[in-house]
Amino acid sequence: MKYRITHITYYRYSQPVGLCQNEARLQPRNFWRQQCHHSQFDIQPIPTDFREWVDFFGNHVTYFAIQQPHTQLTVTAVNEVTIFPRQNNSDLANRITWEQARNVLQEMPLQGQTQSQQGQSQTQLSNQEQILELLDAKQYVLDSPMITVMPELADYAQSSFQANRPLVYVVHDLMQRIYRDFTYDPSFTTIATPLSDVLSHRRGVCQDFAHLAIGCLRSYNIAARYISGYVETVPEAGKQRLVGADASHAWFSVYIPNTGWLDFDPTNNTVPLDQHITLAWGRDYADVTPLKGIAFGGGQHTLSVSVDVLRLE
């Protein structure tokens, strides 16, 4: 499946901004399920400083600074992406239990251990590639800037974590419960709303639901990471598709030892396949914010965002 995504961010300021510095993560990742084969980035006014690199998590980062006075800022990212079909659904039927998955991460051998100390773990981690994969996964068990494990999260997730239940079934059940128990309400939360408020009021948006699921999984020492991206929206029957009416989206991914990462979308109660386009991943939203920065001056400002996800024939 091939898509063209046009993401336009527009700022208007009541007073001139003398200097702004920004970081954008608006170029989709390349990995086994996805290939970005065209990317165009346009900034108005034209920046005086422009740099690109890959961050710690492997996301493409664009930095730019504007040093001339301006009352408007427009950032346009146009990307064309191919999403490859899943070859099979064997990862959805994976039988490894959540206890086994937890133990694989906890019992991972440390450098300097002897063969006898490593035991069965050495068999599971028989090559360097597996060791590096597990080392990467371990960081997604820890607390992160926007997700702190607390007893309330473990309590909410408890009914999903039945003894000896396959991890895939645990996560699928947790996703369904979040979808059923929580109301999608864009007016309730902001980027700064604590996860405890989302849990107590049972309201939020896709970012909140992804954070909630990740916090629940980490409370049981399961590795989970945050995904930012887009999802194709299909208009209702008989209605015309509205250009620019789509939006950024968020979901999460869980690490399944000996299989890899598997994505889940609690907002839509689905396992992402060929309609989800991945921008970036990290520990939580703070690691993958699509556009962030600092402006000196400007007074009050208004922000508008237009996203268009177009399927290409």
VMD Tcl script that draws the C-alpha trace (Angstrom):
set ca {
  {0.00 0.00 0.00}
  {1.35 3.40 -0.99}
  {0.51 6.75 0.64}
  {1.34 10.42 0.30}
  {1.17 12.28 3.63}
  {1.06 16.07 3.70}
  {1.53 17.56 7.17}
  {1.27 21.36 7.45}
  {1.86 23.24 10.72}
  {1.03 26.95 10.75}
  {1.85 29.44 13.52}
  {0.60 33.04 13.55}
  {2.03 35.48 16.13}
  {0.54 38.72 17.46}
  {4.02 40.28 17.63}
  {7.21 39.58 15.66}
  {9.36 36.63 16.69}
  {13.03 37.63 16.59}
  {14.50 34.11 16.86}
  {13.12 30.58 16.93}
  {14.79 27.18 17.14}
  {12.91 23.99 16.34}
  {13.20 20.23 16.07}
  {10.94 18.19 13.80}
  {10.38 14.45 13.58}
  {8.22 14.46 10.48}
  {9.99 12.00 8.17}
  {8.65 8.42 8.41}
  {11.04 5.68 9.50}
  {12.37 2.93 7.27}
  {12.04 -0.58 8.69}
  {10.81 -4.03 7.68}
  {7.15 -2.96 7.40}
  {7.63 0.44 5.80}
  {9.78 2.33 3.30}
  {9.83 6.13 2.86}
  {10.94 6.70 -0.74}
  {10.27 10.44 -1.11}
  {10.51 13.21 1.48}
  {10.15 16.97 1.02}
  {10.49 19.55 3.80}
  {9.59 23.22 3.30}
  {9.91 26.00 5.91}
  {8.70 29.58 5.54}
  {10.41 31.92 6.32}
  {13.55 30.23 5.01}
  {15.73 29.19 7.98}
  {19.25 30.51 8.49}
  {20.37 27.21 10.04}
  {19.22 23.76 8.91}
  {20.60 20.39 10.03}
  {19.51 16.73 9.98}
  {20.54 13.67 11.95}
  {19.28 10.38 13.39}
  {18.53 10.38 17.12}
  {19.25 7.73 19.78}
  {16.06 5.82 18.90}
  {16.76 5.83 15.17}
  {14.29 8.58 14.26}
  {15.05 11.16 11.58}
  {15.42 14.63 13.14}
  {15.36 17.99 11.35}
  {16.66 21.06 13.21}
  {16.10 24.58 11.93}
  {16.50 28.12 13.24}
  {15.04 31.37 11.92}
  {16.87 34.54 12.94}
  {14.85 37.15 11.06}
  {11.72 38.81 12.52}
  {8.55 37.01 11.46}
  {4.87 36.90 12.42}
  {4.08 33.62 10.64}
  {5.77 30.23 10.49}
  {4.71 27.45 8.13}
  {6.29 23.99 8.20}
  {5.23 21.60 5.45}
  {6.33 17.96 5.28}
  {5.34 15.83 2.28}
  {6.30 12.15 2.37}
  {5.50 9.18 0.17}
  {5.55 5.83 1.93}
  {4.99 2.20 1.00}
  {3.53 -0.10 3.65}
  {4.35 -3.75 3.06}
  {1.75 -6.45 3.85}
  {2.32 -8.76 6.78}
  {3.54 -12.10 5.46}
  {1.70 -14.11 8.09}
  {0.01 -13.73 11.44}
  {2.27 -16.09 13.39}
  {3.27 -13.29 15.77}
  {-0.40 -12.86 16.73}
  {-0.50 -16.53 17.72}
  {2.77 -16.46 19.66}
  {2.37 -18.62 22.78}
  {5.13 -17.17 24.97}
  {3.52 -16.20 28.28}
  {3.87 -12.77 29.82}
  {5.83 -14.32 32.71}
  {8.31 -15.86 30.26}
  {8.67 -12.57 28.39}
  {9.29 -10.74 31.67}
  {11.86 -13.30 32.77}
  {13.79 -13.15 29.49}
  {14.44 -9.45 30.08}
  {15.12 -9.79 33.80}
  {17.45 -12.80 33.46}
  {19.42 -11.48 30.51}
  {23.11 -12.36 31.05}
  {25.49 -9.56 31.92}
  {28.99 -9.21 30.50}
  {31.49 -11.23 32.48}
  {29.10 -14.04 33.43}
  {30.36 -17.56 32.96}
  {28.70 -20.23 30.83}
  {27.32 -21.98 33.93}
  {25.88 -18.75 35.31}
  {24.05 -17.98 32.12}
  {22.19 -21.29 31.94}
  {19.11 -21.35 29.75}
  {19.37 -17.64 28.98}
  {22.55 -18.36 27.01}
  {20.57 -20.69 24.74}
  {17.94 -18.03 24.13}
  {20.54 -15.36 23.45}
  {22.81 -17.44 21.27}
  {24.07 -14.64 19.07}
  {25.06 -10.99 19.28}
  {22.05 -9.75 17.35}
  {19.62 -11.17 19.91}
  {21.63 -9.67 22.76}
  {21.53 -6.21 21.17}
  {17.79 -6.56 20.57}
  {17.20 -7.41 24.22}
  {19.44 -4.59 25.42}
  {17.38 -2.19 23.33}
  {14.11 -3.62 24.67}
  {15.19 -3.33 28.32}
  {15.12 0.48 28.21}
  {11.38 0.33 27.45}
  {10.66 -1.32 30.80}
  {11.90 1.71 32.76}
  {10.02 4.86 33.73}
  {10.22 7.68 31.20}
  {9.55 11.45 31.34}
  {5.78 11.12 30.79}
  {5.12 7.58 32.07}
  {5.80 6.67 35.69}
  {4.73 3.27 36.96}
  {2.27 3.56 39.86}
  {0.08 1.07 41.76}
  {-3.09 2.35 40.07}
  {-1.77 1.24 36.67}
  {-0.97 -2.25 37.91}
  {-4.42 -2.47 39.52}
  {-6.17 -1.52 36.29}
  {-4.13 -4.00 34.23}
  {-4.40 -6.87 36.71}
  {-7.40 -8.63 35.14}
  {-5.56 -8.86 31.81}
  {-2.47 -10.43 33.39}
  {-3.86 -13.85 34.15}
  {-1.32 -16.49 35.15}
  {0.40 -18.29 32.27}
  {-1.52 -16.28 29.68}
  {0.28 -15.68 26.35}
  {1.64 -12.15 26.21}
  {-0.12 -11.41 22.90}
  {-3.46 -12.30 24.52}
  {-2.68 -10.15 27.56}
  {-1.94 -7.10 25.42}
  {-4.91 -7.70 23.14}
  {-7.22 -7.91 26.15}
  {-5.71 -4.75 27.66}
  {-6.18 -2.89 24.37}
  {-9.84 -3.93 24.19}
  {-10.50 -2.88 27.77}
  {-8.98 0.58 27.21}
  {-11.11 0.98 24.10}
  {-14.22 -0.03 26.03}
  {-13.56 1.75 29.34}
  {-12.24 5.12 28.13}
  {-13.95 7.92 26.20}
  {-12.17 9.73 23.39}
  {-12.42 13.39 24.43}
  {-10.06 15.95 22.81}
  {-11.32 18.67 25.14}
  {-10.28 16.88 28.34}
  {-6.49 16.55 28.11}
  {-3.47 18.53 26.98}
  {0.11 17.38 26.44}
  {0.78 18.12 30.15}
  {-2.21 16.20 31.60}
  {-0.92 13.62 34.13}
  {-1.58 9.97 33.39}
  {-3.27 9.68 36.80}
  {-5.96 12.13 35.64}
  {-6.58 10.13 32.48}
  {-6.94 6.97 34.54}
  {-9.26 8.47 37.16}
  {-11.55 10.31 34.70}
  {-11.44 7.60 31.99}
  {-11.09 10.20 29.22}
  {-8.38 11.28 26.80}
  {-7.00 11.04 23.28}
  {-4.76 8.62 21.37}
  {-1.60 9.90 23.08}
  {-3.15 9.30 26.51}
  {-4.40 5.81 25.65}
  {-0.97 4.82 24.32}
  {0.70 6.15 27.48}
  {-1.85 4.31 29.63}
  {-1.25 0.97 27.93}
  {2.54 1.40 28.12}
  {2.35 2.27 31.83}
  {0.20 -0.79 32.51}
  {2.63 -3.10 30.69}
  {5.71 -1.62 32.33}
  {4.10 -2.07 35.74}
  {4.44 -5.82 35.04}
  {7.99 -5.44 33.65}
  {6.93 -5.85 30.03}
  {8.80 -3.73 27.46}
  {6.54 -1.30 25.58}
  {7.28 1.75 23.46}
  {5.36 4.73 22.07}
  {4.68 5.12 18.34}
  {3.80 8.39 16.59}
  {2.45 8.45 13.06}
  {-0.67 8.61 10.96}
  {-3.64 6.40 10.18}
  {-5.64 6.44 6.98}
  {-9.21 7.56 7.60}
  {-11.98 6.45 5.28}
  {-14.98 8.78 4.82}
  {-18.47 7.56 5.61}
  {-20.45 6.06 2.75}
  {-21.82 8.73 0.46}
  {-19.58 11.49 1.85}
  {-16.69 13.15 0.06}
  {-13.17 12.74 1.37}
  {-12.02 15.99 3.03}
  {-8.46 17.00 2.14}
  {-6.44 17.99 5.21}
  {-8.99 16.60 7.68}
  {-6.78 13.78 8.95}
  {-4.61 14.05 12.06}
  {-1.48 12.77 13.72}
  {-2.00 9.54 15.59}
  {-0.34 7.50 18.33}
  {-0.31 3.88 19.41}
  {2.10 1.52 21.18}
  {4.23 -1.54 20.56}
  {5.14 -4.44 22.84}
  {8.30 -6.53 22.71}
  {7.81 -10.29 22.25}
  {11.07 -12.21 22.79}
  {12.26 -14.22 19.76}
  {9.63 -12.50 17.60}
  {10.15 -8.75 17.85}
  {7.85 -5.77 18.28}
  {4.10 -5.96 17.69}
  {1.93 -2.83 17.43}
  {-1.47 -2.24 19.06}
  {-3.84 0.71 18.61}
  {-6.12 1.11 21.67}
  {-7.89 4.18 20.23}
  {-9.25 2.09 17.36}
  {-9.09 -1.33 19.04}
  {-6.99 -2.82 16.26}
  {-3.62 -4.34 15.45}
  {-2.03 -1.91 12.93}
  {-1.51 -3.40 9.50}
  {-1.47 -1.47 6.21}
  {-3.33 1.70 7.26}
  {-0.88 2.90 9.93}
  {2.17 4.94 8.89}
  {4.97 5.16 11.47}
  {6.82 8.44 11.97}
  {8.93 7.75 15.05}
  {9.16 5.69 18.21}
  {10.56 6.23 21.69}
  {9.80 5.82 25.38}
  {6.84 8.23 25.28}
  {5.55 11.33 23.48}
  {8.43 13.48 24.75}
  {10.88 11.45 22.64}
  {8.93 11.72 19.39}
  {7.16 15.11 19.39}
  {6.50 15.89 15.69}
  {7.45 19.58 16.05}
  {8.78 21.40 19.09}
  {10.89 24.46 19.73}
  {11.36 27.79 21.42}
  {10.51 31.29 20.15}
  {11.78 34.61 21.50}
  {9.05 37.25 21.29}
  {5.84 36.67 19.39}
  {3.31 37.62 22.08}
  {0.20 35.46 21.71}
  {0.04 32.85 18.97}
  {-2.45 30.66 17.18}
  {-1.66 27.19 15.86}
  {-3.34 25.19 13.13}
  {-2.37 21.75 11.83}
  {-3.53 20.14 8.61}
  {-2.82 16.47 7.85}
  {-3.78 14.68 4.65}
  {-3.20 10.93 4.21}
  {-3.83 10.05 0.57}
  {-3.77 6.49 -0.69}
  {-1.99 6.32 -4.07}
  {-3.24 3.85 -6.67}
}
mol new
graphics top color blue
foreach p $ca { graphics top sphere $p radius 0.5 }
foreach p [lrange $ca 0 end-1] q [lrange $ca 1 end] { graphics top cylinder $p $q radius 0.2 }
display resetview
